[in-house]
Amino acid sequence: MSQVLGPGTFDLEWSSIYGKPGLGATLAIKGNLTPRGYPAGAAAILFIEVIATGLVGGGGDIPIGTANPLPVVLGYVTGQRQVGPNRPPADEWTQDLTASIRIDSVVLEGLEDCRQGQDFKLRIDTELLLVNLGYQAVEGTPVHYQVHPQSTAQNNIEIKRAGWGTVLGQWNRGLGIPIVVSLPQLMVGSDRVDIVRFLKEAWAKVDDGDFQGAFVAARKSMELLRGLGNPSESIPKELRDQNVEQRLRKVVQSLFDLASAESHADGPTRDYAPTRADAIALVGAAAALTQCIFARMTT
């Protein structure tokens, strides 16, 4: 929808983001501006504020930051504009914009805590201030009365968790590690198939924000995993006497014990409620350990 600013109108749309590499977390927001009806030399300054909304963890909206003022030209000089086929009218053109916002570490940590790994939105509030009406030297140029020297625009960008994960990676603030749990092509044991199924269920529950459910599914996978191999074999008491397989079995048991923490109605863990960080640690470790043990199995 076109909006009035001074003697003309404009369309403004912010559409995508990326993370600028560097020492700090700098968010770049890309968009485009299409002014119409401005004389050559007309110019404005954009003031941009970004707010995170739609956060599942509650706590309301989070102000992300304010970009440096962004100057834009609303009217180009005739003859200096690139000529091409099907070009728009002489007083209309589209220019690409990039606004950069430095995000404080405390703000970023608060955002991660509130979004809980889910999708969210960025609301881009833009104020445009007209600073130059353009060239008025030609005799007979109409005088513009009751012009609007200021105008505002608002856009919302849907931020998917995968896309935000890419941005965090561009800042070296996030890491995605692929874990492939392979199964033999022939004679796959039912326990191994169920272990993979429970791990997939556990990770799906992490994505859905059901951290207690993730613990339950991970516990089922570890219960089956500790039954593989030679579970009846005794493990030497001294660490120096334990081989790698025996040490892996101890890790499996430890993960099973961790996954059982929230299932007790008494004792020191009776009031324990898993967080997203707890669920990611448990399910990620369980998947990595499963991959390791499966790789060591010959059948």
N, C-alpha and C positions, 0 to 999 in steps of 0.2 A: 504494500500500500504506500503510495507516494505521500510525502510530508512536505509542508511548506517551510522554507527557510529563505528569508529575504525576497528577492524578486523571482525566485525559481522554486523548483521542487526537487526532491531527491528520494532515491530508494537506497536503503542500507541493509546489508545482510552479512552477519558473521556466521560462518558455516563449518569451520574445522579448526583443529588444534594440533600442535606438535610440541615436543619438548626440545628446547635449545640446549645443546651440550655446553658444559662449563662448570665452574666451581659451585655455582648455586643453581637452584631450581627456577628456571625462567620459562614461563609458558608463552608460546606464540599462538596468537589467534588470527586466523586468516579470514578475510571477507572481501566484499567488493562494494563500491559506492557508484551509483549512477545518478549524476546531477542533470537537470534539464532546465533550460531557459535562462542560463546565466551568461552575462557578457564576459568577454575575455578578461582574465585577470582576477575574477571573483575567487575568493578563497575563504576557507573556514578552518577552525581548529576543533579536533575531536577530543573530548575527555571521556575516558572509558573506565568503567568499574565492573569487576567480575565477581559474581556471587554464586556459590554452590548451593543447589536446592535439591529436593527430592531425596534426602539422605535417610536410609532405612533405620540407621542407628539412633535417630532422634536428635534432640538438641537444637532444632531449628536450622535456619540457613547459616552458611558460613561465608563471610566476606573473604574472597581470595586475594584481592589486591587491586591496585589502580595502575593503569598503564601511563607511561609518559605521554604528555599531550602530543597529538598526531596532526600535523598540518596537512591539508588537502587543497588541491586546486579544483574549483567548481566550473571554471570556464577556460578553455584552452584558447591559444592565439591561432586564428585562421592561417593555414599554410604550414603550421608546424606539426600538424597532426598527421599521423600515418594514414595514407590513403589506401583503401582496399575495397573489394567488392561488397555490395550490400551493406555499406557503412550506414550508421544511424544518422539522424538529422544533425546539422552543424552544431546545434546547441545541446547535444546529448552525447555522452560518452561514459564508458565504464572503466573504472580504475581498480586495480587490486590493492588491498590494504593488508598490512600485518601489524598487529599491536603486540607489544612484548610486556609481560608482567612478571616481576620477580616475586616468588612465593617464599615467605618466611618458613623456616623449618618447623616452627611450632604450629603454624597454620596447616602445613602439609600433614603433620602427624595427627592433628585434630580431624582433618578431612578423612584420612585413612581409618581412624577410629570410628567415625560416624557413618561412613558409607558401608563398612563391614563387607568389603569385597564385591559390592553390588553396583549396578548401573546408577547413574545420577545425572543431573542436568547442570549446565553452566548458564546462568542468566547474565547477558551482556547488556548493561545499561550505558547508553552513549548519549552524551550531550554535545550538540554541535553549536559552535559560536561563530557567527558570520563576522569576519574581520576585514573584508574588502569587498565592496560592491562591484568592483571591476572598472574598466576604462569608461569614463563618461566624457571624453574629450571631443567626441564628434558632435557637431552642432545639431540640435534637434533630438538628441538622446532624451527619452522621457525620464522624468524624475519619479522615483518610486516612493510613494507615500505609504505609510502604515505597513512598512515591511516588518518581518519577524526576524530579529537579529539572533534569536536562539530557538533551538528545537531539540527534541529528545526522541530517541528510538530505543527499542528493547527487542532483543533476540534471545531465544533459548536454543542451546545446542545439547542434543542427547549424547551423553558420554557412556559408551559401552565399556564394561569392565575390561574386555580384551584390549580395546583401544587405549584405555587409561593405563593398562599394564605396559603397553608399548612406550607411552610417555614416561612412566616411571623408569623403564629401562634406559631411555635416552638420557635420563638424569643420573643413572647408576644408583637409583633408589629402589629398584625392583628387579626381580630375577625370576625367570621361568625355566624350570628344569624338566625336560621331557623324560618320563620314566616308562619304558616299554617292558611289560611283563610278558615274556614269550611263553607259549605253550607248544609242546611237541605236536607235530602234525598227525601222528598216529598214537593210538592207545593213551589218550589223555585221561588221567585219573579224575574221578568225580570231585575229590577234595580240592585238587588244583583249580578246576573250573569254578568251584564255589568260592575259593579264596579270591580269585579275580573278580567274580561277580560281587562279592561283599565289598571289595575295595572300590569298585566303580560306584556302588551304592553309597559308600561312605563319602566319596568325593562329591557326588551329586548333592548330598545333604549339606556339605560345606558350602557349595554354591548357592543352595536354597536358604542358607542361614539357620539350618537345623543342626546345631553343633552337638546337642545331646544325641540325636539320631546318628550323627557321624561317628560318635564314640561307640555306640551300640554295634554298628556295622563293622567298624574296625576291630572291635573285640571279637566278633564272630570270625573274621578273617585270621586273626592271630591265634585263636583257639584251634583252628584247623591247621595252620602253618606249624604250630609246635608239635603236631602229631606226625609230621613228615619226617623222613629219615629214620633215625634210631632213637626214639624218645625214651626207651627203657634203659639206655646206656647211662651209667652214672658219670657225673662230671667231677673230675678231681677238685679237691677243695682249693689247692694252691693255684693261683693264676698262671704261674710259670709252667705248670704241668698240663695246662689245657691247650688243646689244638684249636685251629681256627673254627672248625665246625662246632665244637663245644662252646666256644665263645659266642658264635652266632646264635646258638640255642638259648644262651643266657639273655641275649638282647631280645629275642622273641618273647621270652617270658617276662622281661621287664616291660615291653610294650603292651603285653596282655594285662599286666598288673596296672599300668597307667590307664588303659582303656576301661578297666573295671572300677576306677576311682569314683565315678559318679553313680554307680549302681548300688552303693551301700546306703542303708537307711540309718546306720549308726557308725560310731567311730569318728576319726578325725576328718574324713572326707564326706560326711553326710550332708553338709551344706554346700558342697562343691558344685558349681555350674560351669561347664566348659565355655571358654571364649573362642572366638574365631581363631586366634593365634594358637590356642591349645589344640583345636581340631586340625589345623593345617600341619602342626608339628607331628601329631600322632599319625594322621593318614599319610602324609608325605614320607615319614620314616617307615611306616608299615609297607608302603608300596616299594620303596627302595630296598628294604630288607627282603621282601618277597622276590624281587628281581634277582637279588644276589643268591638266594637259596635255590630258586628255580634253575639258575645258570649252572649251579654245582651238581644238579641232579642229572643223571645219565638217562633215566627213563621217566 
